C-alpha cells in the first residue's frame, strides 16, 4: 500500500528543532489497529492520520501506545 507520510516540526521555523509529529495522508479510512502499529513504528509523540470523508476530512491522532482525542501540535 503506497501512502504519503510526512514529518513536521511544530512551533519552530528552524529545521531539526521544535516538536516533531508525523502526518499520514490516506485515501480512505484505515483499520485502527494498523494505524496504531504505524504510530508505534514511527515512535514520535503523535502521528496524525488524515483521510477524506463526505463532508471534508477526518483526522485521528495516535501516540505509540493509544489513540488520543486531540493533539496540540500535529496538524
Secondary structure, DSSP 8 states (H G I E B T S, - for coil): ---EEEEEEET-SSTT-SEEEEEEEESS---HHHHHHHHHHH-SS-EEEEEEETTEEEEEEE-SS-EES--SS--
